[in-house]
């Protein structure tokens, strides 16, 4: 039942994406920063970072319209993501983009806040929207399950940073928990993971922290022995 609710929420987020797109766009942040404005996207991204200090990457697994689009692509290509190695592309892109934003804000200060800046319907906006949606869909179609999340997502780094901040400050946040002794190595958790993470290996090691985890809870709901649970807790110092 929980997964049906999650997928329903994700599907609805995809339906609303033409409206929410302007508030999730890194491009609009740049355009607004050029005119000395902090727009809605910048505010939403900051709120996601703050939320992740407690909620980790729940947004990615439950609300992200880009994730919903990739899950649709998985109906055509359900193979695990090709990039099995640790890829840093999204972090390199993020550092360059974020540094440029800071430069523009400093250059064009004092700044003004306009939450709805860029919220208009023009042909160029429609073209940009469908270009981004197509990129998300076809990238996942070509690379495997949630390929964009792994490699070029511009939002994930904010939430990963939030998780790291919580762990550094020893604050409790949402995380997975494992009962190693209950695991029977059936592999269902790894097979169901939309991020192609080897969940079974994590359970057997007792370390359930992984920056690529989007907390969709597919592994929790698919485990026949209930060896995986979730909740808000502090980082285990032995990990």
N, C-alpha and C positions, 0 to 999 in steps of 0.2 A: 504493500500500500504506500509506504513512504517513497519508493522509487516512482510510482505512478504520479504522486503529487509533485515530486521533483521535476519529472519530465514535463508535466503539465505547466508548471511555472516557467520552465525554460522555453517551452513552445510559445507561451504567451509573451515572454520577453522578446522573442524573435518577431512576433506580430507587432509589438510596440517599437521595434528598432528604428523604423523611419522617423519616429518622434524623439526617441532617446538618443539617436545617433549623434546629434549636435552636442550632447552633454557627455559623450564618451570619445570625442574626437581629439587626437593630439594635434591635428592640423589646425583646428579652430583655435586651440590654445596658442599656437604660434602666431596666427593672424591677429588675434586679439592682443597678444603681448607686443606686437609691432606698433600698436596704437596706444600702448600704456594701459591696457585693460586686463583685469583678471576676470575671465568668463566662467560660465557654469561648469565647463569641462575641468578646469583647473581646481575648482572647489570640490567637485565630485571625486576627482583623483585623490585629493588631500583627505577627504572623508573616508575613502576606501583604505588608505594607509592607516588612518586612526582606527578604523573598524577592525582591520586585520591584526592589530595588537591583541585583541581579545578573540575575534572571530576567525583568525587565520584566513584561508582562501575559500571560505564558504561561498563568497560571491561567485567565484569561478564555477563552482559545481552546481549552484542553484539559481543564479540570476543572470549570468552573462549571456547576452544575445549572440555574441560571437561563438561562444561554446555551444549554444543550441544549433547554430548553423553547421558547425563542425560535426556535431552528433548526427545531423541529417546526412552529411557527406559519408559518415561511417556506414550508412545503409548500403552504400555502393562500394566502399573500400573499408572493411572492418579489420584490416591487418594492423598489427602493432606498429607504432611509429618507427620509421626506418632509422632515425638517429639514435641508436642505442647508446652512443657515447655522450658524455656531458657536453652540451653545446652552450656557448656563451653569447650567441648572436644577439638574443633579445636584450641582454644586459649591456652589450657594447652599443647597440642602437639606443637604448634608454639613456645611457650616460651622455652620449653626444646630444641627443634631443633635449634632455633635462638641462644640460650645461648651456645650451643655446637659449632655452627659455629664461633661465636666470640672467643671462647676459642681456636679453631684451628687456626684462623687467627692470634691471638696474639702469640700463640706458634710457628707458622711457619713464622713469619715476619722476614725480609721484604717480602712483597707480590709482586707477579707479576700478570699482567693482561693477560689472554689468553681467548679471547671471544669464540673461537671455541674449547676449551678444552673438550674432551670427544666426539667430533663430529666424530664418526666413525661407521661403520656398522659391528658389530660382532654378533655372535649368542647370546651372553649374553645380548647385548643391545636389540635385538629383543624380547627375553624372558621377559626382564624387561618391555618393552613397552607394550606387550600384557597382562602382569600381571596387570599393572596399569590401562589399558583400561578396562579390565574385572572387576577389583575392582570397578571402577567408575560406570560401567553399572549395575552390579549385586547389588551393594549397593543401588543405586537409585531404582532398580526394587523391592528390598525387603522392603525398608523403605518408599517409596512414592516420590512425586515430588521433585527433586533436594535435595535428602537426604544427599548426600555427601557435597553439598554446606553448609548445616546447621551444619554438625558435624565433618567432617575430612578434609575439604579443607585447604591446606597449603598456599594458596595465598590470601584468603579473609582477614585474619588479617592485611596484609599490607595495603589494601585499607580502611579498617575500621579505622586503625590508621591515615591514611591520612585525612579521613573525620573529625575525632576528632581534629586533628591538625588545620584544616581549621576553625572549629567552635570555637576552643580555641582562635585562632588569629583573630576571627571575619572576616575572609576572605570569599568572596562569592564563592560558589561552586554549582555544578549542584544539584538540588533538586526538589521534587514534591511540588505542591501548590494546595490547595483545596478551592473550593467555597462551603462552608458548606450549604448555603441557596439553592443552586441549586440541592443538592443531594436529590434523591427520594427513597433512600434505596432499590434499585432494586437488589443489591448484585452482579451485573455482574463483577465489578472490583475485588472483592475477589475471585470469581469463576475462573477468568482468570489468576490470579496471579500464576506464576510458583513456587514461593517461599512459597505458602500457607499462606500469610500474610492477616490478616483481614483488607483489605484496606478500606472497608466501615466504620469500626469503627474509623480508622484514619481520614477519611474525616469528619465524624460527630464531632470529637473532635477538628478538625482544626490543629492537629499536624501530619504532614506527614513525620517526620523523623523516620526511622527505619534502624538499622544497617544491617538487613537481606535483605533490598531492593537492587535489582540489576539493577534498572532503565531500565528494558526492555520496559517500557511504555505500556504494555498490558492494564493496568488500564486506562491510558489516552485515548487510542484508543477505548476501549470498552464502556466507559461511554456515555450513550445516551444523557445526559444533559450537557456534557462538564464541569462537576464539578471538574475535575482534570486537572491540567496543569503542565508544567514543565519549568524550566529555571534556570539560574545562579543567585543566590541571597544569602544574608547573613542569618544566623540563626536568626529566630524571637526570641527575648529575652523573650517573654511570654511563650515559649515552654519549 
